[in-house]
């Protein structure tokens, strides 16, 4: 499998702000892609599957929060990261 390149999200400031919602979504997306590729090689690794579900749930909650607070940034992040829209949003 091809290693996924980092996708840089435009942050409002130059410093890396790990508390910023967009940064958290970016890092969770990176972890999701790593776990997905791991599960492609090890399909019976159930503990990793549970971890993936937890990461996806956390990312979904952050996306819901961001769509309510800043719709423009939400749409830009979806396009940059290649994530589908949330249902009903």
C-alpha positions as CSV (number, residue, x, y, z in Angstrom):
1,X,0.0,0.0,0.0
2,X,1.1,3.5,-0.7
3,X,1.9,5.7,2.3
4,X,-0.6,8.6,2.5
5,X,0.9,12.0,2.4
6,X,0.2,14.6,5.0
7,X,-2.6,16.9,4.2
8,X,-2.0,20.3,5.5
9,X,-5.0,22.2,6.9
10,X,-4.9,26.0,6.7
11,X,-4.7,27.0,10.3
12,X,-5.4,30.6,11.3
13,X,-1.9,30.9,13.0
14,X,1.5,29.6,12.1
15,X,1.9,27.6,15.3
16,X,0.6,24.1,15.6
17,X,-2.5,24.4,17.9
18,X,-3.5,20.9,18.9
19,X,-6.5,22.3,20.7
20,X,-7.9,23.7,17.4
21,X,-10.8,21.6,16.1
22,X,-9.4,21.5,12.6
23,X,-6.0,20.2,13.9
24,X,-7.7,17.5,15.9
25,X,-9.8,16.4,12.8
26,X,-6.6,16.3,10.7
27,X,-4.7,14.2,13.3
28,X,-7.6,11.8,13.7
29,X,-7.9,11.4,9.9
30,X,-4.2,10.6,9.7
31,X,-4.7,7.9,12.5
32,X,-7.7,6.5,10.8
33,X,-5.8,6.1,7.5
34,X,-3.0,4.4,9.3
35,X,-5.3,2.0,11.1
36,X,-7.3,1.3,7.9
37,X,-4.1,0.3,6.1
38,X,-3.1,-1.9,9.1
39,X,-6.5,-3.6,9.1
40,X,-6.0,-4.3,5.4
41,X,-3.0,-6.5,6.3
42,X,-4.4,-7.9,9.6
43,X,-8.2,-8.2,9.1
44,X,-8.7,-10.2,12.3
45,X,-7.1,-7.7,14.6
46,X,-10.3,-6.9,16.5
47,X,-8.8,-4.6,19.1
48,X,-7.6,-2.4,16.3
49,X,-11.1,-2.4,14.8
50,X,-12.5,-1.2,18.1
51,X,-9.8,1.5,18.2
52,X,-10.8,2.5,14.7
53,X,-14.4,2.8,15.6
54,X,-13.6,5.0,18.6
55,X,-11.4,7.3,16.4
56,X,-14.2,7.6,13.9
57,X,-16.7,8.4,16.6
58,X,-14.5,11.1,18.0
59,X,-13.8,12.6,14.6
60,X,-17.6,12.6,13.8
61,X,-18.3,14.5,17.0
62,X,-15.7,17.0,16.2
63,X,-17.1,17.4,12.7
64,X,-20.6,17.9,14.0
65,X,-19.3,20.6,16.4
66,X,-17.4,22.3,13.6
67,X,-20.3,22.3,11.2
68,X,-22.4,24.0,13.9
69,X,-19.8,26.6,14.8
70,X,-18.0,27.4,11.5
71,X,-19.6,26.0,8.3
72,X,-17.0,27.5,6.0
73,X,-14.1,25.9,7.7
74,X,-16.1,22.6,7.9
75,X,-16.5,22.6,4.1
76,X,-12.9,23.4,3.5
77,X,-11.7,20.6,5.8
78,X,-14.0,18.1,4.1
79,X,-12.6,19.0,0.7
80,X,-8.9,19.0,1.8
81,X,-9.1,15.7,3.7
82,X,-11.5,14.0,1.2
83,X,-14.1,13.2,3.9
84,X,-17.8,12.7,3.1
85,X,-20.3,15.1,4.5
86,X,-22.2,14.1,7.6
87,X,-25.7,12.9,7.0
88,X,-28.2,15.8,7.3
89,X,-25.5,18.5,7.3
